[in-house]
Amino acid sequence: MKYLKDNIDEIKQRAVKSAKKVNRDPNEIIIVGVTKTVQSNVIKEANKLGINDIGENKAQELCEKYSTINVDNNNKIKWHFIGHLQTNKVRHIIDKVDLIHSVDSYKLALEINKRARAIDKVMDVLVQVNIAEEMSKFGISIDKCDNLIKQLSDLPNIKVCGLMTMAPYSDHPEESRQYFRKLKKLSIDIKDKNYDNINMDNLSMGMTGDFEVAIEEGANIVRIGTALFGVR
Ligand SMILES: *Cc1c(COP(=O)(O)O)cnc(C)c1O
């Protein structure tokens, strides 16, 4: 799969370039390969070619791929759950994922905490913020974010590791910049509160169309589907 190697090399180079442009260490950028609708054999190949982080947005799809891939893959892959998560699906993924990017309510967090406790795990999560306040998007509003995080700091089997957002759809990457800046600022404001058990070190923002802008604005996790695996 030559195209895959070329795509991965290109995206890695572009990520390095963006990091260097703003004097950041390129090694701190994690590229999550977003593999919704991508077949398991392609995911394995991507992993061989150096994509160690895989993101899925549906619980069932993640579970199916996890069982086919992890059997002969020595668990090299870190699985990220990046989509809207219904509370009744938490128990299916809790033992499989390394990071849930999409916590946006206390109710969901309580369920994650409960299911994580049952398997003696502390689940790393990001809080998803609807930074542009779009009706169509999941995520908590900026106003309510601080309060949610305060509540999450009391849950022993959840560890908040940062924030995640999606910028509004646009053909122009520069339009995303204002939203990425807002998320960065929000994370600094929350960090300054020094809540127990809350870390704001991770910012998951930027996709195929705008990941370079996101890195310039402080993203350390970018979620890339189309540019690696082709148009869905
Ligand atoms: C699909 C998806 C992505 C990747 O989008 P591309 O534009 O294909 O890179 C990133 N984040 C989330 C939450 C997604 O659902």
The ligand as an SDF file (V2000), in Angstrom:
LIG
                    3D

 15 15  0  0  0  0  0  0  0  0999 V2000
  -13.9890   11.9470   11.0970 C   0  0  0  0  0  0  0  0  0  0  0  0
  -13.4070   12.6890   12.2080 C   0  0  0  0  0  0  0  0  0  0  0  0
  -12.1260   13.2690   12.1180 C   0  0  0  0  0  0  0  0  0  0  0  0
  -11.2610   13.1870   10.8740 C   0  0  0  0  0  0  0  0  0  0  0  0
  -11.7650   13.9760    9.8370 O   0  0  0  0  0  0  0  0  0  0  0  0
  -10.9570   14.1710    8.4740 P   0  0  0  0  0  0  0  0  0  0  0  0
  -11.4630   15.4680    7.9570 O   0  0  0  0  0  0  0  0  0  0  0  0
  -11.3210   13.0160    7.6010 O   0  0  0  0  0  0  0  0  0  0  0  0
   -9.5180   14.2020    8.7730 O   0  0  0  0  0  0  0  0  0  0  0  0
  -11.6390   13.9360   13.2250 C   0  0  0  0  0  0  0  0  0  0  0  0
  -12.3530   14.0450   14.3570 N   0  0  0  0  0  0  0  0  0  0  0  0
  -13.5770   13.5170   14.4830 C   0  0  0  0  0  0  0  0  0  0  0  0
  -14.3100   13.6760   15.7720 C   0  0  0  0  0  0  0  0  0  0  0  0
  -14.1540   12.8240   13.4150 C   0  0  0  0  0  0  0  0  0  0  0  0
  -15.3680   12.2900   13.5550 O   0  0  0  0  0  0  0  0  0  0  0  0
  1  2  1  0
  2  3  1  0
  2 14  2  0
  3  4  1  0
  3 10  2  0
  4  5  1  0
  5  6  1  0
  6  7  2  0
  6  8  1  0
  6  9  1  0
 10 11  1  0
 11 12  2  0
 12 13  1  0
 12 14  1  0
 14 15  1  0
M  END
$$$$
